[in-house]
């Protein structure tokens, strides 16, 4: 009922031919790492709420695992029917409106938000989605008043209502300027009113930049908290946890503290400081784990004996120190072979989100989202440890 046709042989049709003329839609593209892309789609769906439109969600792109890996549909990671029911609104995926194998290039007018707020760039935010989805976009630069914090020249956040206002006739008309030529066919199209689209929606906030990390974040409170993983992914992650714990088939999965330790790309922030001085020592993380265990005992009478660690660290000596704590980790030695290259990070994300408690890395959006999920889904205790210099997490 959300599409002009129930047929899924969509190759001969333009994208918009598959949309109902009496409905309005909204979409955007990705251009970041996977967790940031999850946040981007939460922002997209929240904008759909504000503009009373149907979100169309493209697949996730493999920015963190390499361009040789195919994209993965949003609905293979997140339980779309459950999200839709919780939000009481329809949600579509891009594969429902355009055949992924189509070679037809759709021309579309969209808003360029990046150039409006990023003083050092004179073009829209680039995205692999345009080639992947066979789109030829004519961009219109949005007005600078969409910027959330105009007093900070180098901050690139836009405001939700600044963007939402562009979907309504009065502000849209006031904001229109001549569109730029599209990359392929050199067409010049104003922002489409039927299928509203923006170049980039990661840097969007309601009140203050990076407000996802605060408990008032509307994108979290009204959308992302309902972005549950698929039953298949939940069951698969549970298998990895049970295998690591040595739990037999007839036993329930014991409660655990999930720990996310991010090192690899964060080493660039250490500068000339040795990594051993920059990254938090395991003793610091262990103290945070004990705090979570103690809080859950005091708060709920739950004794947590298991700790599951996920990390991008590759140093075997470091991992031996982790195991010396009695801590565990998922065995990904055959994950790519069995399920594909997306699944190590997906399984880790589920494990991070489904513990009775959580300890994560300051500055990591993956930790930040796992913290929110643990607190909201499990009423669990959480801690974020600081790092960057010796004694950073002293308290």
C-alpha positions as CSV (number, residue, x, y, z in Angstrom):
1,X,0.0,0.0,0.0
2,X,3.1,2.3,0.3
3,X,4.1,1.7,-3.4
4,X,2.4,2.3,-6.7
5,X,2.7,-1.4,-7.5
6,X,3.3,-4.6,-5.6
7,X,5.6,-5.8,-8.4
8,X,9.3,-6.2,-7.6
9,X,10.5,-6.5,-11.2
10,X,11.3,-2.8,-11.1
11,X,14.1,-2.5,-13.7
12,X,12.0,-0.8,-16.4
13,X,10.6,1.8,-14.1
14,X,12.0,5.1,-12.8
15,X,12.3,5.1,-9.1
16,X,9.5,7.6,-8.6
17,X,7.2,5.5,-10.8
18,X,7.1,3.0,-7.9
19,X,6.0,5.6,-5.4
20,X,2.4,6.5,-4.7
21,X,1.5,10.0,-5.8
22,X,-0.7,10.5,-2.7
23,X,2.2,9.7,-0.3
24,X,5.3,11.7,0.5
25,X,8.7,10.2,1.0
26,X,12.2,11.1,2.4
27,X,15.7,9.7,1.9
28,X,19.4,10.4,2.2
29,X,22.8,8.8,1.6
30,X,25.6,7.5,3.7
31,X,29.2,8.7,4.1
32,X,30.8,7.5,7.3
33,X,31.6,4.4,9.4
34,X,29.0,1.8,10.2
35,X,27.9,3.0,13.6
36,X,27.8,6.6,12.4
37,X,25.7,5.3,9.5
38,X,23.2,3.7,12.0
39,X,22.9,7.1,13.6
40,X,22.5,8.7,10.2
41,X,19.5,6.5,9.5
42,X,18.0,7.2,13.0
43,X,18.3,10.9,12.1
44,X,16.6,10.2,8.7
45,X,13.7,8.4,10.3
46,X,13.3,11.1,12.9
47,X,13.1,13.7,10.1
48,X,10.5,11.5,8.6
49,X,8.5,11.8,11.8
50,X,8.9,15.6,11.8
51,X,7.9,16.0,8.1
52,X,5.2,13.3,8.2
53,X,6.9,11.4,5.4
54,X,7.7,7.7,4.7
55,X,11.5,7.1,5.0
56,X,13.2,5.1,2.3
57,X,16.4,3.6,3.7
58,X,19.3,2.6,1.4
59,X,21.5,-0.3,2.2
60,X,24.6,0.0,4.5
61,X,27.8,0.5,2.6
62,X,31.0,-1.3,3.7
63,X,33.1,1.7,4.5
64,X,34.8,0.0,7.4
65,X,35.5,-3.4,5.8
66,X,36.4,-2.5,2.2
67,X,34.8,-1.7,-1.1
68,X,35.1,-5.3,-2.4
69,X,32.3,-6.3,0.1
70,X,28.7,-5.9,-1.2
71,X,26.3,-3.6,0.7
72,X,23.9,-5.1,3.2
73,X,20.2,-4.2,3.4
74,X,19.1,-2.3,6.4
75,X,16.5,-5.0,7.0
76,X,19.1,-7.7,7.3
77,X,20.5,-5.9,10.4
78,X,17.4,-4.2,11.9
79,X,13.9,-5.6,12.5
80,X,12.0,-3.2,10.2
81,X,8.5,-4.5,11.0
82,X,9.2,-4.2,14.7
83,X,10.6,-0.7,14.3
84,X,7.6,0.3,12.1
85,X,5.2,-1.0,14.7
86,X,6.9,0.7,17.6
87,X,7.0,4.0,15.8
88,X,3.5,3.6,14.3
89,X,4.8,4.6,10.9
90,X,5.7,2.9,7.6
91,X,9.3,2.3,6.7
92,X,10.6,1.3,3.3
93,X,14.0,0.1,2.1
94,X,15.5,1.3,-1.2
95,X,15.4,-2.3,-2.5
96,X,11.6,-2.0,-2.3
97,X,11.4,1.0,-4.7
98,X,14.2,0.2,-7.1
99,X,15.6,-3.1,-8.2
100,X,19.2,-3.4,-6.9
101,X,20.2,-4.8,-10.3
102,X,18.7,-2.0,-12.3
103,X,20.9,-0.1,-14.7
104,X,18.5,2.8,-15.1
105,X,19.8,6.1,-13.9
106,X,17.3,8.2,-12.0
107,X,17.5,12.0,-12.1
108,X,16.6,13.6,-8.8
109,X,16.7,17.1,-7.2
110,X,18.0,17.1,-3.6
111,X,19.2,19.5,-0.9
112,X,22.9,20.1,-0.5
113,X,23.4,20.6,3.3
114,X,27.1,20.0,3.4
115,X,28.1,23.1,1.5
116,X,25.7,25.2,3.6
117,X,27.5,24.5,6.8
118,X,31.0,23.3,5.9
119,X,33.1,26.4,5.1
120,X,35.9,24.5,3.6
121,X,33.9,22.6,1.0
122,X,32.2,23.9,-2.1
123,X,30.3,20.7,-3.0
124,X,27.7,18.3,-1.5
125,X,28.9,15.5,0.7
126,X,30.0,12.7,-1.6
127,X,28.5,9.2,-1.1
128,X,29.1,5.8,-2.8
129,X,25.3,5.4,-2.8
130,X,24.9,7.6,-5.8
131,X,26.7,5.1,-8.1
132,X,25.4,2.1,-6.2
133,X,21.7,3.2,-6.5
134,X,22.2,4.6,-10.0
135,X,21.3,8.2,-9.1
136,X,22.1,11.4,-10.9
137,X,21.5,14.2,-8.4
138,X,21.0,17.8,-9.1
139,X,21.8,19.6,-5.8
140,X,20.4,22.9,-4.5
141,X,22.5,24.4,-1.7
142,X,20.5,24.8,1.4
143,X,20.4,28.1,3.3
144,X,23.0,28.7,6.0
145,X,20.3,29.1,8.6
146,X,20.1,25.3,8.8
147,X,23.4,25.4,10.7
148,X,22.7,24.4,14.4
149,X,25.6,26.4,15.9
150,X,26.3,29.4,13.7
151,X,28.6,30.9,16.3
152,X,31.0,28.0,15.7
153,X,32.4,28.3,12.2
154,X,34.0,24.9,12.1
155,X,31.0,22.9,13.5
156,X,29.1,21.3,10.7
157,X,25.9,20.3,12.5
158,X,22.5,21.2,11.0
159,X,19.3,21.4,13.1
160,X,16.4,19.0,12.7
161,X,13.8,21.7,12.4
162,X,16.0,23.7,10.0
163,X,16.1,20.7,7.7
164,X,12.4,19.8,8.3
165,X,11.3,23.3,7.4
166,X,12.7,22.8,3.9
167,X,10.0,20.2,3.3
168,X,7.2,22.7,3.8
169,X,6.1,25.0,1.0
170,X,6.6,28.4,2.6
171,X,10.2,27.9,3.8
172,X,11.1,25.8,0.8
173,X,10.1,28.6,-1.6
174,X,12.1,31.2,0.4
175,X,15.2,28.9,0.4
176,X,15.2,28.0,-3.3
177,X,18.2,29.1,-5.3
178,X,19.3,27.9,-8.8
179,X,20.2,24.2,-8.7
180,X,23.6,22.9,-9.8
181,X,24.0,20.6,-12.8
182,X,23.9,16.9,-12.1
183,X,27.1,14.9,-12.5
184,X,26.0,12.6,-15.3
185,X,23.2,14.1,-17.4
186,X,23.8,17.7,-16.5
187,X,20.2,18.3,-15.6
188,X,19.2,21.1,-13.2
189,X,16.3,20.1,-10.9
190,X,14.9,21.8,-7.8
191,X,14.6,19.7,-4.6
192,X,12.0,17.1,-5.2
193,X,8.8,17.6,-3.2
194,X,7.5,14.1,-3.6
195,X,10.8,12.4,-2.6
196,X,12.5,14.8,-0.3
197,X,16.3,14.1,-0.1
198,X,19.4,15.5,1.6
199,X,23.0,14.7,0.9
200,X,24.0,13.9,4.4
201,X,22.3,13.5,7.8
202,X,24.9,12.4,10.2
203,X,25.7,15.8,11.6
204,X,22.2,16.7,12.7
205,X,21.1,17.7,16.2
206,X,18.2,19.2,18.1
207,X,19.9,21.4,20.6
208,X,23.7,20.9,20.8
209,X,26.2,19.2,18.5
210,X,26.7,15.5,19.0
211,X,23.5,15.4,21.2
212,X,23.2,11.6,20.6
213,X,25.5,11.2,23.6
214,X,23.0,13.0,25.8
215,X,19.9,11.3,27.3
216,X,17.6,14.0,25.8
217,X,18.6,13.2,22.2
218,X,15.3,13.1,20.3
219,X,16.8,10.9,17.6
220,X,17.6,8.3,20.3
221,X,14.5,8.7,22.4
222,X,12.0,8.7,19.6
223,X,13.7,6.5,17.0
224,X,17.0,4.7,17.7
225,X,15.9,3.1,20.9
226,X,13.4,1.2,18.8
227,X,15.9,0.1,16.2
228,X,16.0,-3.5,17.4
229,X,18.3,-6.1,15.7
230,X,16.7,-8.9,13.7
231,X,15.7,-12.1,15.5
232,X,18.3,-13.9,13.4
233,X,21.1,-11.6,14.4
234,X,20.1,-11.7,18.0
235,X,20.1,-15.5,18.0
236,X,23.5,-15.7,16.2
237,X,25.2,-13.3,18.7
238,X,23.7,-15.4,21.5
239,X,25.3,-18.5,20.0
240,X,28.7,-16.8,20.0
241,X,28.3,-15.7,23.7
242,X,27.2,-19.2,24.8
243,X,30.0,-20.8,22.9
244,X,32.5,-18.5,24.6
245,X,31.1,-19.3,28.0
246,X,30.8,-23.0,27.3
247,X,27.1,-23.0,28.0
248,X,25.2,-26.2,27.0
249,X,22.0,-26.2,25.0
250,X,19.6,-26.7,27.9
251,X,21.0,-23.8,30.0
252,X,19.9,-20.1,29.9
253,X,22.6,-17.6,28.8
254,X,24.1,-16.2,32.0
255,X,24.1,-12.4,32.4
256,X,27.4,-10.7,31.4
257,X,29.1,-7.4,31.3
258,X,29.9,-6.4,27.7
259,X,33.1,-4.4,27.2
260,X,34.0,-2.5,24.0
261,X,37.7,-1.5,23.8
262,X,38.5,0.6,20.7
263,X,42.2,1.0,19.8
264,X,43.1,0.7,16.1
265,X,42.1,4.0,14.5
266,X,42.2,5.8,17.9
267,X,46.0,5.5,17.9
268,X,46.2,8.5,15.6
269,X,44.9,10.7,18.5
270,X,47.9,9.6,20.6
271,X,50.4,11.7,18.7
272,X,53.9,11.0,19.9
273,X,52.6,9.5,23.2
274,X,53.4,5.8,23.4
275,X,50.3,3.6,23.1
276,X,50.9,2.1,26.5
277,X,50.6,5.6,28.0
278,X,47.8,6.7,25.7
279,X,45.4,3.8,26.0
280,X,43.8,2.9,29.3
281,X,45.5,0.0,31.0
282,X,43.5,-3.1,31.5
283,X,43.5,-2.5,35.3
284,X,41.5,0.7,34.7
285,X,38.9,-1.1,32.5
286,X,38.7,-3.9,35.2
287,X,37.9,-1.3,37.8
288,X,35.0,0.0,35.6
289,X,33.8,-3.6,35.1
290,X,33.7,-4.1,38.9
291,X,31.7,-0.9,39.3
292,X,29.1,-2.2,36.8
293,X,29.0,-5.6,38.6
294,X,28.6,-3.9,42.0
295,X,25.9,-1.6,40.7
296,X,23.9,-4.4,39.2
297,X,24.1,-6.4,42.5
298,X,23.0,-3.4,44.5
299,X,20.4,-2.3,42.1
300,X,18.8,-5.6,41.0
301,X,20.5,-8.4,43.0
302,X,22.1,-9.7,39.9
303,X,25.5,-11.4,40.3
304,X,27.4,-11.1,37.0
305,X,30.4,-13.4,36.7
306,X,31.0,-13.3,32.9
307,X,32.7,-10.5,30.9
308,X,32.6,-10.5,27.1
309,X,35.2,-8.3,25.4
310,X,35.0,-7.0,21.9
311,X,37.9,-5.0,20.4
312,X,39.7,-4.1,17.2
313,X,43.0,-4.6,19.0
314,X,45.2,-7.2,17.2
315,X,48.1,-7.5,19.6
316,X,48.1,-11.1,20.9
317,X,50.0,-10.2,24.1
318,X,47.3,-7.7,24.9
319,X,44.6,-10.3,24.4
320,X,46.4,-12.7,26.7
321,X,46.2,-10.1,29.4
322,X,42.5,-9.8,28.7
323,X,42.1,-13.6,29.1
324,X,44.2,-13.5,32.2
325,X,41.4,-11.5,33.8
326,X,39.1,-14.4,33.2
327,X,37.3,-12.4,30.5
328,X,36.0,-13.9,27.3
329,X,35.6,-12.8,23.6
330,X,33.6,-14.1,20.6
331,X,35.5,-16.4,18.4
332,X,35.4,-14.9,14.9
333,X,37.9,-17.3,13.3
334,X,35.2,-18.6,10.9
335,X,32.6,-15.8,11.0
336,X,33.5,-14.3,7.6
337,X,33.6,-17.8,6.1
338,X,30.3,-18.8,7.5
339,X,28.2,-15.6,7.3
340,X,30.1,-13.0,5.3
341,X,32.4,-10.1,6.0
342,X,29.8,-7.9,7.6
343,X,29.1,-10.3,10.4
344,X,32.1,-9.8,12.8
345,X,31.1,-6.2,13.4
346,X,27.4,-7.0,13.4
347,X,27.7,-9.8,16.0
348,X,30.0,-7.6,18.1
349,X,27.4,-4.8,18.1
350,X,24.7,-7.1,19.3
351,X,26.9,-8.5,22.0
352,X,27.8,-5.0,23.2
353,X,24.1,-4.2,23.3
354,X,22.7,-7.3,25.1
355,X,24.7,-7.5,28.2
356,X,23.3,-6.8,31.7
357,X,26.0,-4.1,31.9
358,X,28.4,-2.3,29.6
359,X,31.8,-0.7,29.7
360,X,33.0,1.3,26.7
361,X,35.6,3.6,25.2
362,X,35.3,7.4,25.5
363,X,34.9,9.0,22.1
364,X,33.7,5.9,20.3
365,X,30.2,6.2,18.8
366,X,30.0,2.4,18.8
367,X,30.5,2.5,22.6
368,X,28.1,5.4,23.0
369,X,25.2,3.6,21.2
370,X,25.9,0.3,23.0
371,X,25.7,2.2,26.3
372,X,22.3,3.7,25.3
373,X,21.0,0.3,24.2
374,X,22.2,-1.4,27.5
375,X,20.6,1.3,29.6
376,X,17.3,1.3,27.7
377,X,16.8,-2.3,26.7
378,X,18.1,-4.0,29.8
379,X,17.9,-1.3,32.4
380,X,21.6,-2.1,32.8
381,X,24.5,-0.3,34.4
382,X,27.1,1.3,32.2
383,X,30.5,3.1,32.4
384,X,32.7,4.9,29.8
385,X,36.4,4.9,30.6
386,X,38.6,7.8,29.6
387,X,42.0,7.6,27.9
388,X,44.6,9.7,26.0
389,X,47.2,10.2,28.7
390,X,48.4,8.5,31.9
391,X,45.8,8.7,34.6
392,X,43.0,9.9,32.3
393,X,40.4,7.8,34.0
394,X,41.5,8.4,37.6
395,X,38.5,9.1,39.8
